Amino acid sequence: MNLADLLGALAAVPPLPGARCVGRHGLFDPPAWREPAPEVGHRHAQALTECERCPALGDCRAWLDGLPRSARPSGVVAAEVIDPPATYRTTTATKGITA
């Protein structure tokens, strides 16, 4: 996914009144560079719990299901953990490293 695809997907996010993720993106974000797996697991477990209790889950799920796979955001979305594409991990992992 390129930046234009990501911005297009985000612009198309429907209003999700009462969404439990609002203002708490840190729980739902994909793994950060070098973030320990146990921390990611704990964070994502909290996010999944919030999703499962969210009044906007149905609308969020419908939005996610309507996106092509290549346009799906990474992280926890609609009570699902979506891994970043391999190219994302590679580019993020090598960012700032010089030989």
C-alpha beads as a LAMMPS data file, in Angstrom:
LAMMPS data file: protein, C-alpha beads

99 atoms
98 bonds

1 atom types
1 bond types

-500.0 500.0 xlo xhi
-500.0 500.0 ylo yhi
-500.0 500.0 zlo zhi

Masses

1 110.0

Atoms # bond

1 1 1 0.000 0.000 0.000
2 1 1 1.312 3.431 -0.859
3 1 1 0.549 6.731 0.857
4 1 1 -2.215 7.638 -1.596
5 1 1 -3.988 4.307 -0.927
6 1 1 -3.699 4.781 2.826
7 1 1 -5.010 8.335 2.749
8 1 1 -7.859 7.277 0.480
9 1 1 -8.813 4.458 2.839
10 1 1 -8.688 6.731 5.863
11 1 1 -10.723 9.423 4.119
12 1 1 -13.401 6.826 3.424
13 1 1 -13.752 5.764 7.063
14 1 1 -17.411 6.250 7.947
15 1 1 -18.493 8.099 11.058
16 1 1 -18.306 5.620 13.922
17 1 1 -20.210 7.199 16.834
18 1 1 -19.086 5.861 20.181
19 1 1 -16.064 4.043 18.748
20 1 1 -13.850 2.929 21.617
21 1 1 -10.663 3.416 19.591
22 1 1 -11.064 7.179 19.224
23 1 1 -8.120 8.925 20.858
24 1 1 -6.490 5.606 21.773
25 1 1 -4.687 4.708 18.547
26 1 1 -1.619 3.527 20.461
27 1 1 -3.421 0.341 21.478
28 1 1 -4.572 -0.379 17.929
29 1 1 -1.420 0.522 15.957
30 1 1 0.702 -2.136 14.246
31 1 1 3.944 -3.167 15.958
32 1 1 6.471 -0.367 16.230
33 1 1 10.032 -0.864 15.072
34 1 1 11.730 -3.159 17.594
35 1 1 8.707 -3.241 19.889
36 1 1 8.972 -6.451 21.920
37 1 1 6.445 -9.093 20.879
38 1 1 5.047 -9.462 24.431
39 1 1 4.269 -5.725 24.513
40 1 1 2.565 -5.899 21.106
41 1 1 0.545 -8.915 22.245
42 1 1 -0.561 -7.201 25.449
43 1 1 -1.460 -3.977 23.635
44 1 1 -3.381 -5.802 20.913
45 1 1 -5.216 -7.944 23.484
46 1 1 -6.436 -4.732 25.129
47 1 1 -7.454 -3.346 21.731
48 1 1 -9.371 -6.515 20.853
49 1 1 -11.257 -6.307 24.158
50 1 1 -12.196 -2.711 23.375
51 1 1 -13.330 -3.691 19.861
52 1 1 -15.504 -6.519 21.124
53 1 1 -17.349 -4.120 23.460
54 1 1 -17.553 -1.303 20.908
55 1 1 -20.959 -0.023 19.815
56 1 1 -19.500 0.836 16.392
57 1 1 -18.116 -2.654 15.708
58 1 1 -20.754 -3.560 13.100
59 1 1 -20.164 -0.401 11.051
60 1 1 -16.396 -0.750 11.437
61 1 1 -16.543 -4.389 10.278
62 1 1 -18.708 -3.431 7.274
63 1 1 -16.206 -0.711 6.317
64 1 1 -13.240 -3.075 6.668
65 1 1 -14.971 -5.835 4.696
66 1 1 -15.626 -3.354 1.884
67 1 1 -11.951 -2.531 1.431
68 1 1 -9.702 -4.406 -0.985
69 1 1 -7.023 -6.374 0.886
70 1 1 -4.331 -4.003 -0.378
71 1 1 -6.113 -1.031 1.212
72 1 1 -6.670 -2.554 4.656
73 1 1 -4.922 -0.689 7.478
74 1 1 -2.504 -2.565 9.722
75 1 1 -3.027 -3.063 13.425
76 1 1 -6.229 -3.932 15.234
77 1 1 -9.312 -3.032 13.199
78 1 1 -12.876 -4.293 13.693
79 1 1 -11.743 -6.849 16.303
80 1 1 -9.160 -8.300 13.913
81 1 1 -5.363 -8.094 13.997
82 1 1 -4.127 -7.164 10.541
83 1 1 -0.414 -7.651 10.007
84 1 1 1.506 -5.067 8.011
85 1 1 2.554 -6.223 4.535
86 1 1 6.071 -7.701 4.331
87 1 1 7.266 -4.702 2.340
88 1 1 6.131 -2.398 5.171
89 1 1 8.117 -4.375 7.714
90 1 1 11.190 -4.416 5.505
91 1 1 11.146 -0.698 4.802
92 1 1 10.435 0.185 8.398
93 1 1 13.120 -2.180 9.656
94 1 1 15.829 -0.690 7.473
95 1 1 14.842 2.964 7.889
96 1 1 17.708 4.956 9.319
97 1 1 20.258 2.134 9.086
98 1 1 23.365 2.923 7.099
99 1 1 26.083 0.545 6.016

Bonds

1 1 1 2
2 1 2 3
3 1 3 4
4 1 4 5
5 1 5 6
6 1 6 7
7 1 7 8
8 1 8 9
9 1 9 10
10 1 10 11
11 1 11 12
12 1 12 13
13 1 13 14
14 1 14 15
15 1 15 16
16 1 16 17
17 1 17 18
18 1 18 19
19 1 19 20
20 1 20 21
21 1 21 22
22 1 22 23
23 1 23 24
24 1 24 25
25 1 25 26
26 1 26 27
27 1 27 28
28 1 28 29
29 1 29 30
30 1 30 31
31 1 31 32
32 1 32 33
33 1 33 34
34 1 34 35
35 1 35 36
36 1 36 37
37 1 37 38
38 1 38 39
39 1 39 40
40 1 40 41
41 1 41 42
42 1 42 43
43 1 43 44
44 1 44 45
45 1 45 46
46 1 46 47
47 1 47 48
48 1 48 49
49 1 49 50
50 1 50 51
51 1 51 52
52 1 52 53
53 1 53 54
54 1 54 55
55 1 55 56
56 1 56 57
57 1 57 58
58 1 58 59
59 1 59 60
60 1 60 61
61 1 61 62
62 1 62 63
63 1 63 64
64 1 64 65
65 1 65 66
66 1 66 67
67 1 67 68
68 1 68 69
69 1 69 70
70 1 70 71
71 1 71 72
72 1 72 73
73 1 73 74
74 1 74 75
75 1 75 76
76 1 76 77
77 1 77 78
78 1 78 79
79 1 79 80
80 1 80 81
81 1 81 82
82 1 82 83
83 1 83 84
84 1 84 85
85 1 85 86
86 1 86 87
87 1 87 88
88 1 88 89
89 1 89 90
90 1 90 91
91 1 91 92
92 1 92 93
93 1 93 94
94 1 94 95
95 1 95 96
96 1 96 97
97 1 97 98
98 1 98 99
